[in-house]
Amino acid sequence: MSGRWKITAVADDGEHVTIEENKDGLLRRLLTEAVKKLYGEDKKVDEYEIVISGTVQTNLDVTLEQADLHDGSEVVVQPKDVSRG
């Protein structure tokens, strides 16, 4: 198996994109790429969060592997005000 994984990122409106990332890449990088592709280049990444298996991830400095993701995983990327709303 390759060291690069395809992760599907889903926006709060249901739109989705596939992002290819190294398995040892950080969640922070995955979030950055997902925000750009789902919400636009001009959005501030720190206003968004990544949700894995229903849990908001607060530590973005872990690898995809450490976050229990794998090739083919799906994450939700949403504005922070959605979960706090």
N, C-alpha and C positions, 0 to 999 in steps of 0.2 A: 504494500500500500504506500502511496506517495505521502510525503510530509505535508502536502497541501490539501486542505479540506474545503469543501463547499458547504457553506452555512447559509441557510435562508433567513433573511431578516424581514419581519412583517411589521408594517406601520399600524398605528391605531385605527386607520381607516380600511385596513385589509390589504392594501397594496403590499407587494412583496418583491424582493430582489435577492439574487444569489450573489454571495461574496466569496471569493476564493482567498483563503488565508492560510498561513503556516500553522500547523497544529501547536507550535510553541509561540505563536503570536499572542499578544496581550488582548484582553477584552477591550481595553481602551482603544486600540487600533480598529477592532471590529466595529465598535460603536461609532467611531469617527467616519469610517467608510460607509456604514449603514445610513447615518444621518445625511451625509452628502448625497447618496443615491436616492434616498426616500423623501427627504425634505428639502434638499437644495444646498448648493455650495455656500450660500450666504448665512446659513443657520449656525448658531453657536452650539457646539457639541455639549457644553456643560449645562445646557437647558434640557437635555434628553437623558434617558436612562435605558438600560438594557434589562430585560426580564427573561429569566430562564426558568422553565417549569413553574411559572407562577410567582417566582420570587425576584424582587428587584435586586440587582447586583450592586452592592455598595463598594466592593473592592474591584476596581478595574485593572489593577496591576497583577492579575493572575493570568496564566496562559489559558488558551481554549481548553486544553487537556485538563488542567487543574479545575476549571469551571464545569467539568463533566460534560463537555461538548464532544462531538465526534463528527466525522464526515457525514453530512446529510442532516445535521441538527437544525432546529428552527428556534429562533429567538424573536422576541418582540422588542421593538424600539419605539419608544413613545416619549412625548413631552413629559417632563417631570410633573407638571401640574395635573396630568391625567390621574396619576396614582395618588396625588395628594388632594385632589379636587373634591 
